[in-house]
Amino acid sequence: MKLPDTKTATVDRTIDVKKCEARCLSDCNCTSFAIVDVRNGGLGCVFWTGELVEIRKYAVGGQDLYVRLNAADLG
């Protein structure tokens, strides 16, 4: 994925993916998160709290984007 526009994003360069996930799930405003530096197991996290805009799916490459959904959205 090409990560969304960062106008509504916050970065924490000190946490790993597990702490990133926990932080996003504990914040009801968090809409998604991704790892900042994917090399060597990943470190740093970027959180989005608004609408996700300018997302693109690449055929090859890009980064993982973890999107938070409401249980009702899953059917």
C-alpha positions in Angstrom: 0.0 0.0 0.0 0.9 3.6 -0.4 0.2 5.0 3.0 -2.5 7.6 3.4 -2.0 11.4 3.5 -0.4 12.3 6.8 -2.5 15.4 7.6 -4.3 13.5 10.4 -1.3 11.4 11.4 0.8 11.2 14.5 4.2 9.5 14.6 5.9 7.7 17.5 9.4 6.4 16.5 10.0 4.5 19.7 7.4 1.7 19.7 7.1 -1.7 17.8 4.2 -3.1 16.0 2.6 -4.8 19.0 2.6 -1.6 21.1 1.5 0.3 18.0 -1.6 -2.0 17.7 -2.4 -1.7 21.4 -2.1 2.1 21.3 -4.4 2.3 18.3 -7.0 0.0 19.8 -7.0 2.0 23.0 -7.8 5.2 21.2 -11.3 5.4 19.9 -10.2 8.1 17.4 -7.5 5.9 15.8 -8.6 4.8 12.3 -5.4 3.0 11.2 -1.7 2.5 11.8 1.5 1.4 10.1 5.1 0.8 10.9 7.4 3.7 10.1 10.6 1.7 9.4 9.9 -1.8 8.2 13.5 -2.9 8.1 14.9 -5.2 10.8 11.5 -6.2 12.3 10.0 -2.7 12.2 10.2 0.2 14.6 8.2 3.3 14.9 4.5 3.8 14.3 2.3 6.2 12.5 -1.3 6.6 13.6 -4.2 8.1 11.6 -7.2 9.7 13.4 -9.3 10.9 10.5 -10.4 9.9 7.0 -7.8 7.9 5.1 -7.2 9.7 1.8 -4.8 9.0 -1.1 -4.4 5.3 -0.5 -3.1 3.2 -3.4 -2.5 -0.5 -3.7 0.7 -1.3 -5.5 1.1 -4.6 -7.4 4.6 -4.9 -5.9 6.1 -3.3 -2.8 4.6 -0.7 -0.5 3.8 -1.0 3.2 1.2 -2.8 5.4 -1.6 -0.6 6.6 -3.7 -1.8 9.5 -7.2 -0.4 9.3 -9.5 -0.4 12.3 -13.1 -1.3 11.6 -16.3 -1.3 13.7 -17.7 -4.8 14.4 -20.9 -3.7 12.7 -18.9 -3.0 9.5 -17.9 -6.7 9.4 -21.5 -7.9 9.1 
